């Protein structure tokens, strides 16, 4: 297991997961969100090739409506 920070909260996930697998392990069910890993936007097309490492910081950003 490794520890990561998700939206400011420390969480444990299995080691060696890519971003897509980490989202599943965190049981995040939202749709239409953006994700930043250590402050850098991660494109959906690279979720399966981007590995999450110990102490990484993930920000899951949901769209905001309004005007």
C-alpha positions as CSV (number, residue, x, y, z in Angstrom):
1,X,0.0,0.0,0.0
2,X,1.0,3.6,-0.6
3,X,-0.3,6.8,0.8
4,X,-1.5,9.6,-1.4
5,X,-3.3,12.9,-0.8
6,X,-6.7,13.2,-2.6
7,X,-8.3,16.7,-2.5
8,X,-6.4,17.4,0.7
9,X,-7.2,14.1,2.5
10,X,-4.6,11.3,3.0
11,X,-5.7,8.0,1.6
12,X,-4.1,4.5,1.1
13,X,-4.3,2.7,-2.2
14,X,-2.4,-0.4,-3.5
15,X,1.1,0.2,-5.0
16,X,1.6,0.3,-8.7
17,X,-1.8,1.6,-9.9
18,X,-2.2,3.9,-12.8
19,X,-4.5,6.9,-12.6
20,X,-7.5,5.0,-14.0
21,X,-7.0,2.2,-11.4
22,X,-6.5,4.7,-8.6
23,X,-9.8,6.4,-9.4
24,X,-11.5,3.0,-9.2
25,X,-9.7,2.1,-6.0
26,X,-10.8,5.4,-4.4
27,X,-14.4,4.5,-5.5
28,X,-14.8,7.9,-7.2
29,X,-18.0,7.7,-9.3
30,X,-18.3,11.3,-10.6
31,X,-18.4,12.0,-14.3
32,X,-17.0,14.9,-16.2
33,X,-14.2,15.8,-13.9
34,X,-10.6,17.0,-14.4
35,X,-7.7,15.5,-12.6
36,X,-4.4,17.0,-11.6
37,X,-1.5,14.9,-10.3
38,X,1.0,16.9,-8.3
39,X,-0.4,20.1,-9.7
40,X,-0.3,19.0,-13.4
41,X,-3.4,18.3,-15.4
42,X,-3.6,14.7,-16.6
43,X,-5.3,14.1,-19.9
44,X,-7.8,11.2,-19.9
45,X,-5.8,9.6,-22.8
46,X,-2.9,9.2,-20.4
47,X,-4.7,7.8,-17.4
48,X,-3.7,4.2,-18.1
49,X,0.0,5.1,-18.6
50,X,0.4,7.5,-15.7
51,X,1.5,5.7,-12.5
52,X,0.5,7.0,-9.1
53,X,3.4,7.0,-6.6
54,X,3.7,7.2,-2.8
55,X,3.0,10.7,-1.5
56,X,1.6,11.9,-4.8
57,X,-1.2,14.6,-4.6
58,X,-4.3,14.1,-6.7
59,X,-6.9,16.9,-7.1
60,X,-10.2,15.8,-8.6
61,X,-12.0,18.9,-9.9
62,X,-15.7,18.8,-10.7
63,X,-17.2,21.3,-13.1
64,X,-18.9,24.3,-11.6
65,X,-22.0,25.9,-13.1
66,X,-23.1,29.4,-12.7
67,X,-22.5,32.8,-14.0
